[in-house]
Amino acid sequence: MQIRPIRTEADHDSAVARIAELMGAKSGTAEGEELDVLATLDDAYEAKHHAIDAPDPIAAIQFRMEQQGLTRKNLEPLIGSRARVSEIMTRRRSLTLAMIRRVRNELGISADVLISNPKKKHNKRERPGRIERASGKSKRQAATG
């Protein structure tokens, strides 16, 4: 058993090929030990070089809808009115905690996925860097009156 660190794609390909050869090796044997070590190295390499980002909440809901043959109408008991479903699915409004709980329970989507920030454009009120005073007035409004 000669095991080396996995540093390149070629090393990774070799390790995967060797893992395939060792599949089914009995635990406690030299081959079983080699399989355990290679699998650990492979997991570490893939986590570092081939990480997969979690989907955004709306993409996860859309995927589950496709899997189960659901329509937006089916989301109304979970999210609210037809208008509210539209706002959520077009990313104009975020899911509330109550919505997240209902979607998690009914569609089986992890709450971790549902509470992540959706990829959306900022509107004028949410623009990064915009500063408003405690009174709610912008700098211009505060200066003029």
Order of alpha helices (4+ residues) and beta strands (2+ residues): alpha-alpha-alpha-alpha-alpha-alpha-alpha-alpha
